[in-house]
Amino acid sequence: MPEGEGVLATHIDHLFRTVRADDGGEYTFEEVAEAIRAKGGPTISATYLWQLRKGVRDNPTKRHLEALAGFFGVPPAYFFDDAEAARIDAELTLLNALRDAPVRQIALRARGLSGKSLATIADVVERVRELEGLPQGDGTQ
């Protein structure tokens, strides 16, 4: 992230990049602002959301943070508690992976297999990732 961006901006940016709109793309700042207004949340502009995401502004009100958390489906603690943020980020990564139909199909077919079989499948997946030049592990690196 560019210099000047703090933890809050990093968390907000991650939510925009990870939580997807119905069309699979990122929500626009205007879509988020409008959805917050439509739910009776505080007045918030697309420009202000951009400023928060980029770290230009870094001191939103409690109501703004609660509204952002509500829109993205995370608890407000996501913005303040690093352990909570890490746990939620892992869940969001898993949810995004499961939106991919072939990944979901593999996961569903693996259900019920023994631990030994699952370990073998994990080894095969890691080898294929290596052959395709993809990062090791869960692919979030």
Beta strands, then each sheet from edge to edge (+ up, - down):
end
